[in-house]
Amino acid sequence: MDFNPEKEQAAIQNAVREFLAKEAKTLAREAEESEDGYSRELWQKMADLGWMGVSFPEEYGGSGGDFVDLILILEEMGKVLVPGPYIPAIICSGHAILKYGTEAQRREFIPKLTKGSLVAIPALIEPVADTIQVPIKEQVKAKDGSYILSGIRLFVPYANLAEWFIYRAISKKRNTLFMINAKSPRVSYSVFNTIASDKQCEVVLDKVRVEKLNMLGEEGDGEKIIREINEWGALAYCGFILGLLEQVLKMSVDYAKQRVQFEKPIGSFQVIQHQCADMATDIDEVKFLTYQAAWVLSKGLSATKEISMAKARASDACRRVSLLGVKIHGGLGIIIDQDMQLYFRRAKAAELAFGDGDFHREIVAQQLKI
């Protein structure tokens, strides 16, 4: 079975790798201390190179690629921990609009997404009333041909950058998605302090009026669309995780060759060799499952089981591989000036994004009809 990219895909991946090595090698560390949490300059360069439109049709400013092409790019992005809303804005929101939006919505939003001039973010997770005090009552009220929406959504990535939200409106009957202008005066956000410093936010809507033409899909389609958004996001994170863990292994092997203990490189000790072997085994398993899921999805087939198998293994590997990387580096693995602690923290966030291992094992079990 050949997992090597085709000639054109390999050329794209090599170009991405060379660009990021030059432009983004230290960007993840710098972004942690910035207000935006990403580089606007890099974002625009990525758009100019066509990365935003790789999986969109040419008629909307894309290049007509598929999810395999996306994973090739995301794998390289993961190696240098490219910060920014690429996964939620381009992959999750962009593909939701492409598949479920009206033609007018597609023509309004997708060309701007591919040009890097617009950021649209899903706002889907409601607070659990038993665990948080909710100051805004959930409301979906039809009025004069439009809707009045109130509610709180948690863990909205890069809400600080968003021009638009794909907002999950929760009613007693069924859920519906709306395109919400993030700059509305009745929309606000606050940024959480997270382990990965990745701009997870709380978004609050307080009686926001939304026209019916801003509905995404049909009324009551919310759960179906969200299910697909979560699948696209989970698969995208598998690609990002793959690159992240490949870099953790590379750093660990390089360090094991250089670090001398008892007058020998620590890489000469069997325990270190076996730890690196375990890391490599985990990474190859993630790679196999991720590209298989991307291939299935790119063929227009249902990939629910394949995506959840990949994300379950990717989430588990995040925990195991990043921890072994820290152990091999010893004290240097947790020093703030070193890269390993940064990869470890980002791995923890990626492990949980769009569902951890147990969450996705439940989905695989359902697909097996157990």
Secondary structure, DSSP 8 states (H G I E B T S, - for coil): ---S--HHHHHHHHHHHHHHHHHSTTHHHHHHTSSSSS-HHHHHHHHHTTSTTTTS-GGGT-----HHHHHHHHHHHHHTT--SSIIIIIIIIHHHHHHHS-HHHHHHHHHHHHHT---EEEE-B---TTTS--SS--EEEEETTEEEEEEEEEEEETGGG-SEEEEEEE-SS-EEEEEEETT-TTEEEEE---TT---EEEEEEEEEEEEGGGEESSTT-HHHHHHHHHHHHHHHHHHHHHHHHHHHHHHHHHHHHH-EETTEEGGGSHHHHHHHHHHHHHHHHHHHHHHHHHHHHHTT---HHHHHHHHHHHHHHHHHHHHHHHHHHGGGGG-TTSHHHHHHHHHHHHHHTT--HHHHHHHHHHHTT-
